[in-house]
Amino acid sequence: MGSLLIDMPGNFAVVLHGEADCANSFRHTQGPSGTQFYTTRLTQVQFASGQTAQPLRRCLELLIREKAPDAVFVLGNCLMEMIHDDFETVAAEVSRRTGTPVVALRTHGLEAGSQAQMVDWLYSTLASLQAASGTPAGKKAKSLNLIGLPRFHNDDIRLELEKGLAAAGLAVNGRYPFDTALKDWLTIGDAEASFVVDRSLFPKLIAKLEALGQDCVEIPLPIGLGPTQDLLKAVGGKFSCGAAIEKALAGDAARARRRLKSFRSRFGGLRAAVGLRMVNNYMADQLAYDGLGDLPLFLEAGFEVALFIQGPPEEKAREHFRRRLESLGCRLPFTVFPDPFDLPPLLKAGEFDVAYLAGHARGEARRAGVPLIPGRSLEPFYAGAVRNLDYLEQVLDEIHQKRSAAALSGERRTAGASEDGGPSAAVEE
């Protein structure tokens, strides 16, 4: 929760309710809201005697009076759970008295939870703030939310999307969660519809949006030509404006199709290793479809793909992964490995031309002699599809040149040795 909140801009505060040392687990200055984190700094005496309400109350009152945040999030830690501290009551009391939403979350580490559950918990909580703030949802006709899209690192991707939607008279209410601040969550209910990458990630969030009268339409992660087209068709179908969107983006789509055809003609049939479950970063696009969101790009580009799933090596786990992949419509071959340390021999044995793995596996890929494309480095929509293929082609060209140079160097050494009756002559005999 702290990692996600620290990366979200906005006028809010986060209170870590517990002992001071718990705050050492947080990346205080590594996000736009890092300076908005506070702690109640409970002492051992306060903890042991249950005197926790007053420090929290005082912290919240000071924060609201001095900083005037639009909302305050109270994160309870393990010690508070051990004594069953009723900090929700204090939060509700201060919220009623001040008029500032104070949200209490039991974020202790004494209960296991998946990344997906944490993401849905936080985002559904943020979506609840519109009602808590007293701001009624004002429906905007032909406006939409986009939920679960990757970050837009380039303006041309944003402009491409805006061009297509504007041609159909559509407006984006918000792109959640990566391109939004707290103020955007306070208006999430204003959109006529929400388009969601992998609905199964967000059951609580979707329930809140549907309660606000929104249709929630599932869309793919738009990485590659096919998924981009499917996303735009979903939007066009919902608002009966598919032809207008298609016409506005016809040039972009044609350019992506030409680039894909060119790439397949050169590199179709190469082997790619795609890694899953290799990073815990609570990023919605990384979690979408259990990490398979980027897979269509490699398949439509003509790669022969094998999956590498980090997880327990027992047969029970392997069977679980198999069933999950099949439920997602994926029947590609897969290998389960417990640790990145185990990857080099597996990658070597597969004779892969490229590996799409978490960035921290760069060393393992290097030891296997396989070029690495860092996971979730691919860009969305038609412009992104072109750049993704340009990047892949550059990587493959570079590795081909290195291998050709190494082979040529080896031939020269062999020729020199054979002239002297050296090792190559012995091998030939």
C-alpha positions as CSV (number, residue, x, y, z in Angstrom):
1,M,0.0,0.0,0.0
2,G,2.8,2.4,0.9
3,S,4.6,1.7,-2.4
4,L,1.5,2.5,-4.4
5,L,0.5,5.6,-2.4
6,I,4.0,7.0,-2.5
7,D,3.9,7.0,-6.3
8,M,0.5,8.8,-6.5
9,P,0.5,12.6,-6.7
10,G,-2.1,14.5,-4.7
11,N,-2.9,16.5,-1.6
12,F,-3.2,13.6,0.9
13,A,-1.3,12.2,3.9
14,V,-0.4,8.7,5.0
15,V,-0.1,7.8,8.7
16,L,1.9,4.7,9.6
17,H,0.2,3.7,12.9
18,G,2.8,1.8,15.0
19,E,6.3,2.0,16.3
20,A,8.9,4.2,14.6
21,D,11.0,1.3,13.3
22,C,8.1,0.2,11.1
23,A,8.7,3.3,9.0
24,N,12.2,2.1,8.1
25,S,10.5,-0.3,5.7
26,F,9.2,2.5,3.5
27,R,10.9,4.3,0.6
28,H,10.4,7.7,2.0
29,T,11.8,9.9,-0.8
30,Q,11.4,7.7,-3.9
31,G,8.0,9.0,-5.1
32,P,6.1,12.3,-5.6
33,S,4.3,11.9,-2.3
34,G,7.2,10.7,-0.2
35,T,7.2,13.8,2.0
36,Q,3.5,13.2,2.9
37,F,4.2,10.1,5.1
38,Y,4.0,10.3,8.9
39,T,4.0,7.9,11.8
40,T,2.5,7.9,15.3
41,R,5.8,6.6,16.7
42,L,4.2,4.5,19.5
43,T,6.4,3.6,22.4
44,Q,6.7,0.2,23.9
45,V,4.9,1.5,27.0
46,Q,2.0,2.8,24.9
47,F,1.8,-0.5,23.0
48,A,2.0,-2.7,26.1
49,S,-0.6,-0.6,28.0
50,G,-3.0,-0.2,25.0
51,Q,-2.6,3.6,25.0
52,T,-2.7,4.0,21.2
53,A,-5.8,6.1,20.6
54,Q,-4.6,9.4,21.8
55,P,-1.3,9.5,19.8
56,L,-3.2,8.6,16.6
57,R,-5.9,11.2,17.4
58,R,-3.3,13.9,18.0
59,C,-1.4,13.0,14.8
60,L,-4.5,13.1,12.7
61,E,-5.7,16.4,14.2
62,L,-2.4,18.1,13.7
63,L,-2.1,16.9,10.1
64,I,-5.6,18.1,9.2
65,R,-5.1,21.4,10.9
66,E,-1.6,22.2,9.6
67,K,-1.6,20.5,6.2
68,A,-5.3,20.5,5.2
69,P,-5.1,17.3,3.1
70,D,-8.0,16.2,1.0
71,A,-7.8,12.7,2.5
72,V,-5.7,10.8,5.1
73,F,-4.9,7.1,4.9
74,V,-4.0,5.3,8.2
75,L,-2.0,2.1,7.7
76,G,-2.1,-0.2,10.7
77,N,1.0,-2.4,11.3
78,C,1.6,-5.8,12.8
79,L,1.8,-4.7,16.4
80,M,-1.6,-2.9,16.1
81,E,-3.1,-6.2,14.8
82,M,-1.6,-8.2,17.7
83,I,-3.4,-6.1,20.3
84,H,-6.6,-5.8,18.1
85,D,-6.2,-2.0,18.1
86,D,-9.5,-0.3,17.2
87,F,-7.9,2.5,15.2
88,E,-10.9,2.5,12.7
89,T,-13.0,4.1,15.5
90,V,-10.5,6.9,16.0
91,A,-10.2,7.5,12.2
92,A,-14.0,7.7,11.9
93,E,-14.3,10.1,14.9
94,V,-11.7,12.5,13.5
95,S,-13.2,12.3,10.1
96,R,-16.7,13.2,11.4
97,R,-15.4,16.1,13.5
98,T,-13.1,17.6,10.8
99,G,-15.0,16.8,7.6
100,T,-11.8,15.3,6.1
101,P,-12.0,11.7,4.9
102,V,-9.8,9.5,7.1
103,V,-9.5,6.0,5.7
104,A,-8.2,3.3,8.1
105,L,-6.7,0.2,6.4
106,R,-5.5,-2.9,8.3
107,T,-2.3,-3.4,6.3
108,H,-0.4,-5.6,8.8
109,G,1.8,-8.3,7.6
110,L,0.3,-11.1,9.6
111,E,-2.0,-12.4,6.8
112,A,-0.9,-13.5,3.4
113,G,-2.4,-11.7,0.4
114,S,-1.7,-11.6,-3.3
115,Q,-0.4,-8.6,-5.3
116,A,-3.8,-8.5,-7.1
117,Q,-5.7,-8.4,-3.9
118,M,-3.7,-5.5,-2.6
119,V,-4.1,-3.5,-5.8
120,D,-7.8,-4.1,-5.9
121,W,-8.1,-3.2,-2.2
122,L,-6.4,0.1,-2.6
123,Y,-8.0,1.2,-5.9
124,S,-11.5,0.3,-4.6
125,T,-10.7,2.3,-1.5
126,L,-9.7,5.3,-3.6
127,A,-12.8,4.9,-5.7
128,S,-14.9,5.2,-2.5
129,L,-13.5,8.6,-1.8
130,Q,-15.9,10.4,-4.2
131,A,-18.8,9.5,-2.1
132,A,-16.9,10.1,1.2
133,S,-15.9,13.6,0.1
134,G,-19.5,14.5,-0.5
135,T,-19.0,15.2,-4.2
136,P,-21.8,13.6,-6.1
137,A,-21.0,11.9,-9.4
138,G,-21.9,14.1,-12.3
139,K,-22.2,11.8,-15.3
140,K,-20.5,13.1,-18.4
141,A,-22.0,11.7,-21.6
142,K,-19.5,9.9,-24.0
143,S,-16.8,10.0,-21.4
144,L,-14.8,6.9,-20.3
145,N,-12.3,5.6,-17.8
146,L,-9.4,3.5,-18.9
147,I,-8.3,1.2,-16.1
148,G,-5.1,-0.9,-16.1
149,L,-3.3,0.6,-19.1
150,P,0.5,0.8,-19.0
151,R,2.2,4.1,-18.4
152,F,2.4,6.4,-21.4
153,H,6.1,7.2,-21.7
154,N,5.8,9.0,-25.0
155,D,3.5,11.8,-26.1
156,D,2.8,10.3,-29.5
157,I,1.0,7.4,-27.8
158,R,-1.2,9.8,-25.8
159,L,-1.9,11.9,-28.9
160,E,-2.8,8.8,-30.9
161,L,-5.3,7.7,-28.4
162,E,-6.8,11.2,-28.1
163,K,-7.0,11.5,-31.9
164,G,-9.0,8.3,-32.2
165,L,-11.4,9.0,-29.4
166,A,-11.9,12.7,-30.3
167,A,-12.9,11.7,-33.9
168,A,-15.7,9.8,-32.3
169,G,-16.7,12.6,-29.9
170,L,-15.3,10.7,-26.9
171,A,-13.4,12.1,-23.9
172,V,-11.2,10.3,-21.4
173,N,-12.3,11.0,-17.8
174,G,-9.2,9.3,-16.4
175,R,-6.4,6.8,-17.1
176,Y,-6.1,4.7,-13.9
177,P,-3.9,4.1,-12.1
178,F,-0.6,5.3,-13.5
179,D,-1.6,8.6,-15.0
180,T,-3.9,9.8,-12.3
181,A,-3.6,11.8,-9.0
182,L,-5.9,11.8,-6.0
183,K,-8.1,14.4,-7.6
184,D,-8.8,12.0,-10.5
185,W,-10.0,9.2,-8.1
186,L,-12.5,11.8,-6.7
187,T,-14.2,12.0,-10.1
188,I,-13.9,8.3,-11.3
189,G,-17.7,8.0,-11.0
190,D,-18.3,10.7,-13.5
191,A,-17.5,8.6,-16.6
192,E,-20.3,6.9,-18.6
193,A,-18.3,3.7,-18.8
194,S,-15.0,2.1,-17.7
195,F,-12.8,-0.1,-19.9
196,V,-10.8,-2.5,-17.7
197,V,-7.7,-4.5,-18.6
198,D,-8.4,-7.9,-16.9
199,R,-11.6,-7.6,-14.9
200,S,-10.5,-10.4,-12.7
201,L,-7.9,-8.2,-11.1
202,F,-10.5,-5.7,-9.8
203,P,-13.6,-7.3,-8.4
204,K,-14.0,-4.8,-5.6
205,L,-13.3,-1.8,-7.8
206,I,-15.7,-3.0,-10.5
207,A,-18.4,-3.6,-7.9
208,K,-18.1,0.1,-6.7
209,L,-18.1,1.4,-10.3
210,E,-21.2,-0.6,-11.2
211,A,-22.9,0.6,-8.1
212,L,-22.3,4.1,-9.5
213,G,-24.1,3.1,-12.7
214,Q,-21.1,2.5,-14.9
215,D,-20.7,-0.3,-17.4
216,C,-17.3,-2.0,-17.0
217,V,-16.1,-3.5,-20.3
218,E,-13.1,-5.8,-20.4
219,I,-10.2,-4.9,-22.8
220,P,-6.8,-6.5,-23.5
221,L,-3.5,-4.9,-22.5
222,P,-2.9,-3.0,-25.8
223,I,0.6,-4.3,-26.5
224,G,0.8,-5.2,-30.2
225,L,-1.3,-4.7,-33.3
226,G,-4.1,-7.2,-32.5
227,P,-4.7,-6.2,-28.8
228,T,-4.8,-2.5,-29.9
229,Q,-7.4,-3.2,-32.5
230,D,-9.5,-5.3,-30.0
231,L,-9.4,-2.5,-27.4
232,L,-10.5,0.1,-30.0
233,K,-13.3,-2.2,-31.2
234,A,-14.5,-2.6,-27.6
235,V,-14.7,1.2,-27.2
236,G,-16.3,1.7,-30.6
237,G,-18.9,-1.1,-29.9
238,K,-19.9,0.4,-26.6
239,F,-20.4,3.9,-28.0
240,S,-21.5,2.9,-31.5
241,C,-18.6,4.8,-33.1
242,G,-16.2,2.2,-34.3
243,A,-16.1,3.4,-37.9
244,A,-15.1,6.9,-36.8
245,I,-12.2,5.6,-34.6
246,E,-11.0,3.2,-37.3
247,K,-11.0,6.0,-39.9
248,A,-9.1,8.4,-37.6
249,L,-6.4,5.8,-36.9
250,A,-6.3,4.1,-40.3
251,G,-2.8,5.5,-41.1
252,D,-1.4,4.5,-37.7
253,A,-2.9,1.0,-38.1
254,A,-1.5,0.6,-41.6
255,R,2.0,1.6,-40.5
256,A,1.9,-0.9,-37.7
257,R,0.7,-3.7,-40.1
258,R,3.5,-2.9,-42.5
259,R,6.1,-3.0,-39.7
260,L,4.8,-6.3,-38.4
261,K,4.9,-7.9,-41.9
262,S,8.5,-6.7,-42.4
263,F,9.6,-8.0,-39.0
264,R,7.9,-11.4,-39.5
265,S,9.6,-11.8,-42.9
266,R,13.0,-11.4,-41.3
267,F,12.6,-13.0,-37.8
268,G,9.6,-15.3,-37.9
269,G,10.4,-18.6,-36.3
270,L,12.9,-17.4,-33.8
271,R,12.6,-18.6,-30.2
272,A,11.6,-16.4,-27.3
273,A,11.6,-17.2,-23.6
274,V,8.9,-15.2,-21.7
275,G,9.1,-15.1,-17.9
276,L,6.1,-14.9,-15.5
277,R,5.8,-14.3,-11.7
278,M,9.3,-12.9,-11.4
279,V,8.7,-9.5,-9.7
280,N,6.6,-8.1,-6.8
281,N,5.9,-4.5,-7.8
282,Y,2.1,-4.3,-7.5
283,M,1.8,-2.8,-11.0
284,A,-1.5,-3.5,-12.5
285,D,-0.2,-3.9,-16.1
286,Q,2.4,-6.4,-14.9
287,L,-0.3,-8.4,-13.1
288,A,-2.8,-8.4,-16.0
289,Y,-3.8,-11.8,-17.2
290,D,-1.2,-13.3,-14.8
291,G,1.6,-11.6,-16.8
292,L,0.4,-12.8,-20.2
293,G,-0.6,-9.3,-21.3
294,D,2.5,-8.8,-23.4
295,L,2.4,-12.3,-25.0
296,P,0.3,-11.5,-28.1
297,L,3.1,-9.2,-29.4
298,F,5.6,-12.0,-29.5
299,L,3.1,-14.4,-31.0
300,E,2.0,-12.0,-33.8
301,A,5.6,-11.2,-34.5
302,G,6.2,-14.8,-35.4
303,F,8.2,-16.0,-32.4
304,E,8.1,-19.6,-31.1
305,V,7.4,-18.8,-27.4
306,A,8.1,-20.9,-24.3
307,L,7.0,-19.7,-20.8
308,F,9.2,-19.7,-17.7
309,I,7.2,-19.4,-14.5
310,Q,8.9,-18.7,-11.2
311,G,7.4,-20.8,-8.5
312,P,7.7,-23.9,-6.3
313,P,8.9,-26.9,-8.2
314,E,6.4,-29.4,-6.8
315,E,4.1,-31.1,-9.3
316,K,1.1,-29.7,-7.4
317,A,2.2,-26.2,-8.3
318,R,3.0,-27.1,-11.9
319,E,-0.6,-28.5,-12.3
320,H,-2.0,-25.3,-10.8
321,F,-0.1,-23.2,-13.3
322,R,-1.2,-25.5,-16.2
323,R,-4.8,-25.1,-15.2
324,R,-4.5,-21.4,-14.8
325,L,-2.8,-21.0,-18.2
326,E,-5.5,-23.1,-19.9
327,S,-8.2,-21.0,-18.3
328,L,-6.6,-18.0,-20.0
329,G,-6.6,-19.7,-23.3
330,C,-2.8,-20.4,-23.3
331,R,-1.4,-23.9,-24.1
332,L,2.2,-22.9,-24.7
333,P,5.0,-25.1,-23.3
334,F,6.2,-23.9,-19.9
335,T,9.0,-24.6,-17.4
336,V,8.7,-23.9,-13.6
337,F,11.9,-22.7,-11.9
338,P,12.2,-21.8,-8.2
339,D,14.9,-19.1,-8.5
340,P,16.5,-16.9,-11.2
341,F,19.8,-18.7,-10.3
342,D,18.3,-21.8,-12.1
343,L,17.7,-19.9,-15.4
344,P,21.0,-20.0,-17.3
345,P,21.1,-23.8,-18.0
346,L,17.4,-23.7,-18.9
347,L,17.8,-20.9,-21.3
348,K,20.9,-22.5,-22.9
349,A,19.1,-25.8,-23.3
350,G,16.2,-24.0,-25.1
351,E,18.5,-22.3,-27.6
352,F,16.5,-19.1,-27.3
353,D,17.2,-16.0,-29.5
354,V,15.7,-13.6,-27.0
355,A,14.4,-13.6,-23.4
356,Y,11.7,-11.4,-22.1
357,L,12.3,-11.5,-18.3
358,A,12.2,-9.3,-15.3
359,G,15.1,-6.8,-15.4
360,H,16.8,-8.3,-12.4
361,A,17.5,-11.4,-14.4
362,R,19.9,-9.6,-16.7
363,G,22.9,-11.4,-15.3
364,E,21.3,-14.9,-15.7
365,A,20.4,-14.1,-19.3
366,R,23.9,-12.9,-19.9
367,R,25.4,-16.1,-18.5
368,A,23.1,-18.0,-20.8
369,G,24.2,-15.9,-23.8
370,V,20.7,-14.8,-24.5
371,P,19.8,-11.1,-25.1
372,L,17.3,-9.8,-22.5
373,I,14.3,-7.5,-23.1
374,P,13.3,-6.2,-19.7
375,G,9.7,-7.2,-18.8
376,R,7.0,-4.5,-19.1
377,S,9.3,-2.3,-21.2
378,L,7.0,-2.6,-24.2
379,E,4.8,0.3,-25.2
380,P,1.0,0.3,-26.0
381,F,-1.1,1.2,-29.1
382,Y,0.0,1.4,-32.8
383,A,2.9,3.8,-32.2
384,G,4.1,1.6,-29.4
385,A,3.8,-1.5,-31.6
386,V,6.1,0.0,-34.2
387,R,8.7,1.0,-31.6
388,N,8.5,-2.3,-29.9
389,L,9.4,-4.1,-33.2
390,D,12.1,-1.6,-34.0
391,Y,13.6,-2.3,-30.6
392,L,13.4,-6.1,-31.0
393,E,15.0,-5.9,-34.4
394,Q,17.8,-3.7,-33.1
395,V,18.5,-6.3,-30.4
396,L,18.4,-9.2,-32.8
397,D,20.6,-7.5,-35.3
398,E,23.2,-6.7,-32.7
399,I,23.3,-10.2,-31.4
400,H,23.5,-11.6,-35.0
401,Q,26.5,-9.3,-35.7
402,K,28.3,-10.4,-32.6
403,R,27.7,-14.1,-33.4
404,S,28.8,-13.6,-36.9
405,A,32.0,-11.8,-35.8
406,A,32.7,-14.6,-33.2
407,A,32.2,-17.3,-35.9
408,L,34.5,-15.5,-38.3
409,S,37.1,-15.1,-35.6
410,G,36.8,-18.8,-34.8
411,E,37.3,-19.7,-38.5
412,R,40.4,-17.7,-38.7
413,R,41.9,-19.3,-35.5
414,T,41.0,-22.7,-36.9
415,A,42.6,-22.0,-40.2
416,G,45.8,-20.8,-38.5
417,A,46.0,-23.8,-36.3
418,S,45.5,-26.3,-39.1
419,E,48.3,-24.8,-41.2
420,D,50.7,-25.8,-38.3
421,G,49.2,-29.2,-37.9
422,G,47.5,-28.0,-34.6
423,P,44.3,-28.9,-32.9
424,S,42.0,-28.6,-35.9
425,A,44.1,-31.1,-37.9
426,A,43.9,-33.5,-35.0
427,V,40.1,-33.1,-34.8
428,E,39.9,-33.7,-38.6
429,E,41.9,-37.0,-38.3
